[in-house]
Amino acid sequence: MQDIKITRAMNVSLSEQQVRQLCQNNSLRISAIEQLVSGGTHVVLLTIQEADDARHLMRTAIITGKVKRSPFMHSRHR
């Protein structure tokens, strides 16, 4: 039995466009995606199963160390 991770998020050393294309080609739905300041892409899939499938497909590109993400900037206008 394959271990399923408990997170829908991962960091990969692929461009945002590469991640989007891979997900589209494999019918994996993206919940959120952003380029990493330190290089690569942070992606969150819609379900745990889709995230596990994406981890398998991108297993050679997964970043296991710390990454630098952009600071969150929210709109003050509602």
N, C-alpha and C positions, 0 to 999 in steps of 0.2 A: 504494500500500500504506500502511495506517495504522500509525503508530508505536505500539508497545505499551510502556508504562512497565514498569520492572523492579521496581516495588513494589506490594504489595497494599494499602497504607495510603494514606489521604488525609484531609485536613481540609476540612470543608465548613461553610458558613454556614447550615445547616439544623438543626432540632431533631432530637434522637435519634428521636423518633416519626416525623418526616417521612422520615428516612433509612430506618428500619425498614420503613415503608409502601412507599416507592419500591422497596426491595430485594425485598420480598415480592411486589409487583405485577409485577416483572420477573424473578422466579425467580433472584435473586442471593443467594448464601449469605454471611452475615456470620460472620466468625471472631471478631471482637472489636469492641466499640463503647463509647465513653465520651463524656460531655459534656466540652467544653473549658471551663476556667476563664475563658478570654478570650472565650467565646461560640462557639457552633457545636458541631460533633460531629467526633470522630476515629473513623474507621471502617476496619476491615481486612476485606477480602473473602477468601473461601476460596481462590480461584485468581487468577492474574495476569489471565486472560481476563475473569473476572467483575469484577475491579477496573477493567480497561480499559473494560468496558461501563458500569460505574457512573460512571466519570469522564466518559464521553460523556453519560450521562443527567443528571449533576449539573454539567456544565461551567460553567454560569453561577454556581454556588454554591461552587466550589473556592476555598479560601483558599490563596494562594501565599506569604504572608509567614509570619513566626514566630507561633506560638501558645503559649499557656500551658496546660499540661496539669496535672492533679492529680498530686501525688507518689504513687508506687506504695507501697501498704501491703500487705505480705504477712502472712499468718497465722503466728504462732509456734507454733501447735498443729498437730501433724501426725498 
